[in-house]
C-alpha cells in the first residue's frame, strides 16, 4: 500500500499543492517524497484534489485551436449531423472537415485519436482517485468523505465510458450490443485489455453508475459547487445509458430524480447567457470560468459565438448556424426561436459542389456572449425531461404530460400532445433537438435511433451530403496510440473503414 501511495504522490503531489490552479497533470516532481511522511497523509484529502484536477481537464484537455476542451469536441460532433451548419470559409478552417464529414473517424484522423486518448486519460484519473482510497471505505479517516469521493470518481469514469461506447461502438439497439466493445479498465496498473463484447462493457458501466449512486446516498454528503460531480450527474449518466440500452424503466426513474431536484430556466435567464452560466437553475455540472484555467480564445464560446470580437465563430468566419428546416419547426410563440436570428443581409457561399449559393444565415444567440470567457455546461436538467418522455413513450407512462411539462415553459401556447406511438416519439425527439441545439447531443441521438445525415432538402446547408446510418458514425480505434500499443487489439479488430 505504501508503494502504491508513493507512486501516486510522486506523479500528483504538485497538483495537490495547487489543486485549484493546476492545468498540467503530466508535470511530475523529481524530488523523492519521503516515505516516512506517507503515514501523515490523509488519503481522503489527497484523493479529492486528484479528482478535482482531473475534472478540470474537461475544459482544457486536448490540443490545437479547435481541439481543446470537451465542449469543443462535442461541437465537432454536432457538425456531423443535420441541425448545425457552417460556411466553407470558416476562420482558419476550424471544424470544416467535421462539417464536411471528411477525415473525422479514421484510425489516423485527429478527431478519432484525440477523443479516444482524452476520454481514456480521464478514466485513468478516476481510477487513480479510487486507488488512493482504502478498499474498505469504513477504515478511512472519514468514511463519509471516502464514499463521496469514490462515488464522484465512479461517476466520472462512467461518464467517459458512456461517450467512448457511443462513439467507438455501433449503436447498442442497432445491432451493436453483440459486437466488439472497448477496453474496460478499473485499475491504473491493469494490463492492456482487448475489446471484449459490447454488451458486457455496457452492463459493467451500468453496474458502476448504480454503485456510484448508492455511495452518494450512503455518504450523506452533497456538493458545494456545480463544478463537482453530484448524485444528479450520476443520475443523468444512468438515464442516458439506460435509454441507450433500452432499459426504459431505469431511464424514467433516473431522469425523474433530476427533474424533481432542478427548476427550469425562464426566457429572461436564457437570454441572459443562461446556457453558459454554471449558476443557472438547470446546470447540473460544468466548468466555472476563472482566468488561470481558461482556454481564452480557444474556448467553446469563442468557437460558437458570433458576437465575440475576433472569435472563430464570429459572423463572416466560422458561423455556427441552425438548419432552416429545424428553425422553421419552432413555433413563433416559443421563446427558443428567439435564440436564433436571421442576418440582415443574406450570405453568399461557395458550396461543396462549387456552386455559388445565397442563403439566410440563421445564426445563434444561444451562445452569443460578448466575450469568450464563459462558463461551460456539461449536463443540463432540461435533458432529463426528454429522456423520461421518450422512455415513457417507448414503454409505459404519460409521455405527453412529461413533454408538456418542459415545452410549455418554452412555449406558452403549447398544448399537451394527443399523439401516440411513433408519432409521439418523433415529437419528443423534435423538441429535444430544438432544446439541445449546439450542446453536443444530436450525433448521439441520431446514432442511437439509427438516423443518418440528409442535408439535400435543406435551403441553407452548404454541404448537402447524404450519409446513411451505419459505419460512418462509428469511429475507428486509433492506430498509433491503441492498435500498435495494445497486444490484445490488432488491425483486424478495428471497426470497418
N, C-alpha and C positions, 0 to 999 in steps of 0.2 A: 504493500500500500504506500509506504514511504517513497519508493522509487517511482511509482506512478504519479504521486503528487508532485515529486520533484520535477519530473519530466514536463508536466503541465505548467508548473510555475515558471520553469525556465523559458517556456515559449510565450507566456502570457502575463508575467508579472508587470511588464511595462503598461499593459492595457489596464491592469487592476489599479495601478497607481494613478493613472489619469483616465479613469473609466469613462467619464463623460465627454472627453475630447479626442480620444484616440481615433485615428482614421486609417491606421495601417497595422493590422494584427500580424503581418508577416515579419515585422522587425522584432527579433528576439534579443534580449540582453545577452552579452557574452560572459558576464560575471557568473560565477558559480553561486547559487543560492545555498547558504549554509544549511546543511542537513539538520543541525541541532535546532534551527529555528522553525523547522516544519511543525514541530509539536505545538508551536504557538499560533499556527494558522487556523482560523475559523473557516472550515470548508464551506459552510453555508454563505458566509460573507464574500468569499472568493468566487464561488460559482455564479452568483448573481451578476457581478460585473462582467464576467466572461460572456455570459449570455447577452447582456445589455450591449456590449461592444459588437457581438455577432449580429444582433438585430439592427444595430446602427448601419451595418453594411448593406441593408436593404436599399438605403438611399445612395450609397456610393460604391457599390460593387461594380465590377466590370471595368471596361476601358474604352477609350475612344469617345468622341464627342456625343455620338448617338447611343453609345452602349453602356453609359454609366447609370446605374440605378435600376431597381426593379420596375418602377413606373415607366421608365423609358423602354424597357424590354417589353412591357405589356402594350405600350403604344405601337411598337413594331408588330405585335401580334394582332392588334386591331386593324392594322393596314393590310392584313391578309384576308380581309372579309369583304362584305358588301356595303357596310354602312359608313365607312370613312374613306375619304379620298384626298389626294393632294396633286398639285400640278407636277409636270415633268421637269420643272426648272427649280426645284426646291433648293433652298440655301445650302450650298456645299454638297448637295446630293444626299443629305441625311435622310434615311428611311426610303429612298426611292426604290432600291432593289426589293425592299419588303413590299411596297405597294405594287410594284410591277410583278411581284412573285417570281423574282429571279434570284438564284443563289442564296436562298434563305434556309433550306432544310437539309442540304447535302452534308456528308460526313466531314468535309473540309470547309464548309461555309461558316463565316464568322458568327452568325446568329446562333446556329446549332451548337457550335463549340462553346460560345460564351455562356449561353443559358445553362447548358449541362454543367459546366465547370463551376459556375457561381452557385447554382442550387445545391450541388453536392458539397461545396465548401460550407454553405450554411448548415447542412446536415452534419458535417464534421464538427462544427461549433456546438450544435445541440448535443451531440454525443459526448463531446469533451466536457460540457457542463454537467451532464448526468454522471460521468465518471468521477467528477470531483466530489460528488455526494456519496455518503456511505450507502452500500447496498441495502442495509436495513435502516430505513429513514428514521425509525424510532430511536436510533442511537445517536442521531445528530445533536449538536448543541442546542439547536432549536428545531425540533421535528416539524413544526408547522411551516417554518420558512423553507426547510428542505423539501417538503411535499409541494409547496407552492412553486419553487424554482424548478423542480423536476417536471411539474405539470406544464409550466411555461416552455421548457426545453422540448418536451414531447409534442407540444402543440406546434412549435416552430419546425420541428422535424417533419411532422405530418403535413404541415402547410407546404413545405418544399417538395416532399414526395408526391403530393397531390399534383403539383404542376409538372413534375417530371413524368408522371404516369400519363397525364393528359396530352403532353407534347410528344413524348418519345414512344408512345404505345398506341396502337389502334384503339378506337373508342370501345369502351367496355361492353356496351349494349349493341354495338355494331360488329360483333364477332371478335372483339379484341381480347376478351377475358380468357379465351382458350389459347391465345398466342403467347409469345415470349414477353416477359415483363422487363424490369430494370433491376440492376444490382441493389440489394437492400442491406443496409448496414446499421447496426445499433452499437457499434464499438469503433473507436478510433484505431484499434490495433487489429481489427478483423482482416483476414487475408482477402485478396481480390475475389469478388463473387461473380458468378455467372448471371444470366438474365432471369433464369427461373421461369415460372408460369405467372402471367399477369394476375390471374385470379388469386394466387397465393399472396402476392405483394399487396394487392388491393385489400384483402382481408386482414393482412398484418397491419397495414396503416389504419384501418378502421378499428382494430383492437387497440392500437396505440392511442388514438384520439379518444376512445371511450375511457381508457385508463386515465388519460390526462384530465378529463372532466371529473372523474371520481376523485383524483388527487386534489384538484382545485376545491372541491366540496369538503374533503377531509381537512384541508389546511385551515379553512375558515377565514382565509385572507383575501383581500381584494387589491387591485392595482391602485396606485396613486397617480398614475398618468396614463393617457391613452397611447403613449409610446411603448408601453409594456403590453405583453400578451396577456389577455384576461380569459376567464372562462367563456366569455361571449365570442372571443376569437376562436376558441376551441369548438364551440357550438357551430360557428359558421363553417369551419373546416369540415366538421362532421356532416353538416347539412349538404354542403357541396359534394362531398364524397358519396354520401348516401343517394343523392339524386343521380349522380353519375352511374352508380351501381344498380339503380332501380330499387333501392331499399326505401320505398316511399314513406312508410310509417316512421322510420328513423329520421328521414329528412323533415317531415312535418313537425315532429317533436322538437328536434334541434332548432329549426328555424323559429318555432314558436317561442322558445326561450329567449331568443334575441328580440323578437317583436315585443314581448312583454317588458323588456328592460330598457328599450330606447324609444324616444319620440321621433317624429318625422320633421324635417326642416320645413319652414314656411317659404313662400315665394321671396319675401324680403331677405331671408337668410341665404337662400340660394343665389340671389342676385348680388349679394354682398360677399362674393368669393366663397360661398359656402361649401363648394366641392374641393376646396383646398384649405380647409380650416379644421385642424385636428381637434379643436374645442367645440366644434359644431355638434348638435344634438344627435346626429346619425353616425358620427365617427366611432367605430369600434377600435380600430388600430391604425396607426400611421406614424409618420415622421414629422417631428416638430422642427421647423426651421430655426437654426442658430448659425451665426456667422462662421464659427470654427469647424462646422461639419458640412456646410453646404457645398453642393457641386457648382455653385454660382451659375454662369450662363450655360452650363451643361445639364442643368436640371430639367425635370419633366415640364415645368411651367414654361421654360424658355423654348421648348420644342413645340408646345401646343398653343401658346398664347399668340394672338395677332396684335396685341397691344403693347407688349414689352419692346422698347426701343432696341433695335439690333437683334431681336430674338430670332431663333432659327425657324420658329413657326409664324413669324410676322407676315403681314399682308405683302403679297408680291414675292414671297420667298418660299417658305416651307409650310404653306397653308395646311390646316387640317380641317376638312370640310365634311359636312354631313351629306349623305346621299340624298338627292332630291326626292327619290321615291319614299324614303323613310320620313323625311321632313313633311311631305305632303299628307302623311297619315297622322300627323299630330294635329289634334283638334285646335281650332282657333281659340277656344276657351281654356286650353291647357297652358299653364304658365311655362311649361317646359319648351314650348315653341319659342318663347322669348329668350331662350338660351342660345338661339342662333339668329343670324341676321344676314340679309341679302346686301351685298355691296352695292353702292350707288351706281357704279359703272361695271358692266359685265367684263369678265376677264377672258382674254384670248390665250389659248394654249395651243401648243403643237402636240397632238395626241400620239399614242404609241404606234399608230399607223401612219404617222407623219402628216395627218390631215390637220389643217388649222380649224379649230372649233372655238366658238364663243359660248360661254356658259355664265349663269348667275352663280356667283360664289356664295354658298350658304355657310359662311364661317361661323365660328362658335364664340359665344360669350361665356360659356360654361366655365372655361378655364382662362378667361381673358383678363387676368390680373394686370395691374400697371407695372409690375416688376417681377423678376424671375425668382425672387427669394420667397417661396411659399411652402407651406406645409404640403405633405403628400399623404393621401388617404389610401390605405391598402385594403381595408374592409369597411363597408358601409351598411348600415342596418336595413336600408330600403330593399336591398337584395334579398333579405330573408323573406319578405312578403311574396316575392315572385317564386322563390324556391318552394315555399309552403303551398302556394296556389297551384303550381304545376304538379307537385307531388299529389295534392288532393285531386286534381283533375285526372290524374293517371291512376288513382286508387279510390279512396273514399274521402268525403268531407265536402264542405261548402266552398269550393274553389272560387266561385264567383264572388262570394262575400269577402274572402281574403283579398282578392284582386280589387274589389271596390274600396276596401279599407285603405289601400295605398293610393290608387289612382284618383279617388275623389279628393284627396288632399292636394293633388296637382291640377285637377280639372273640376271646378265646382259644378259643371254641367254634366259630369259623368254619371251615368245610371248603371245600376247593377246589371251585369250581363245575363242574358237569358240563354246564351249558347251552352251547348253540352259537348262532350266528347272531344274529337279532334279540333272542332271549330273553337272550343273554349281554350284548349291548349295553345292554339295559334294566336288567340287574342292575348293570352298571358305572355307568350314569347315576344309578341309585338310590343307590348307595353314595357317589357323588360329591356328590349333593345333601345327604346326611347329613353328609359330611365338611366341606363348604364352606358350610354354612348360615351366613348372616349376613356372608359375606366378599365379597359382590358378584358372585357367579358365575351364579346361576340364570337371570337375564334373558338372558345371553349364550348359554348352552347352549340354553335354550328357543327362542330366535330361530334359532340355528344349525341346529337339527334340525326346525324348523317346528312347534313345540308352543305352543299358546295358553294362555290362563288359563281354568281351570274350577274355580271355588270352590263350585259349587252343592251338591256332596255333602259338603262339609266341615261338621263339627259346631261348629267354633269360629271360622270366618271371620265377621267382622261385615259384610263386603261380599261378597255371594255372586254376583258378576257372572261372566258367561261372555264371553270375548273371543277370537275365533278368531285363529289365527296370520295374520300379514299386515301390512297397512299400519299398524295401530295400534301396532306395535312398531318402526316406523321413524320417528325424529324428523324434523321439518322443519328446513330450514336457517333460521336466524334472519332475520327480515325487516329490522330496522333496522341490525343490525350486519354483515350479509352481503349480502343481496339488494339493499338500497338503496345499498350502498357498492361493490359489485363490478359493474363494467360488463359482465362476461362471464357473469353469472348473473342471470336475470330471474325473475319470479314463475312463469312457465310452466315453468321448470327445476326448481322445487321439488318435493319429494315430495308425494304426494296428501294432501288434508285428511283 
